[in-house]
Amino acid sequence: MKTGDRVLIAPQVTGRADWTEATVIEVEKNPYVGIVITAKADDGEIFFEKEDMFRLLDSEVCTQ
C-alpha cells in the first residue's frame, strides 16, 4: 500500500457495521508493530492501525 491508494478499513478499527472506504494518507514503518496505515474515510474521519486491518480496493474492472 502507498499514499493515495483506496482501501477498505475493517469494522474492528472503525466500530462500524461494514467495511469503510478510505484513502491512505500515510504509511509508517513502525519498528515495534510493523507497517501502520493511516487512512481518511470519505466522511473525513481518520483511522490508523496495522496493515492487516486494511484491504486494497480493486480500482480496475475486468471488461472481458
Buried (B, 14 or more C-beta within 10 A) or exposed (E): BEEEBBBBBBEEBBEEEEBBBBBBEEBEEEEEEEEBBBBBBEEEEEBBBEBEBBEEEEEEEEEE
